[in-house]
Amino acid sequence: MMMPTPPPPPPPGVQTDANGLILPKKLINPCLTSTDRKQLHRELKFNTKMGISVLNQKTELQRAYEKRQQHNMEQQPPSPTYGLKSELNRVIMERAQKHAQARLQNQENNDDDKQYVNPEYLNARAKLRAGQRTELK
């Protein structure tokens, strides 16, 4: 009968139990051991203790100015050429505006013509009325 051979010795630095099993070892968190992280955390704690805002570095004047600009942009109506990117669209818009202006001028001229009454027509009408009045009497 052969005797069982003992397991080979574990590598140095590894702990084993009585049965020869390797004991688990807590892993090192590289984030916690990082000096950069420690320094950043220390700085954040100091800033919160002193009441300094780390994320919003703008002064009150800058914030008020940006708020006013945003308010003005919201109040301004969008320009008619907003979104038109090509030269062709700009030319089309100009021609459409000229066409609309010409149409308005034509309408105004037609209105003026309708209000204008020919003096010959008025004279003829006055004579007819005078003739009708004499017939009725």
Contacts in CASP RR format, 6 or more apart in sequence:
PFRMAT RR
TARGET T0000
AUTHOR 0000-0000-0000
METHOD contacts of the structure
MODEL  1
MMMPTPPPPPPPGVQTDANGLILPKKLINPCLTSTDRKQLHRELKFNTKM
GISVLNQKTELQRAYEKRQQHNMEQQPPSPTYGLKSELNRVIMERAQKHA
QARLQNQENNDDDKQYVNPEYLNARAKLRAGQRTELK
7 20 0 8 1.000
10 16 0 8 1.000
10 20 0 8 1.000
10 22 0 8 1.000
14 22 0 8 1.000
15 22 0 8 1.000
15 23 0 8 1.000
15 25 0 8 1.000
16 22 0 8 1.000
16 23 0 8 1.000
17 23 0 8 1.000
31 37 0 8 1.000
44 54 0 8 1.000
47 53 0 8 1.000
47 54 0 8 1.000
58 66 0 8 1.000
80 93 0 8 1.000
81 90 0 8 1.000
81 93 0 8 1.000
84 90 0 8 1.000
84 93 0 8 1.000
END
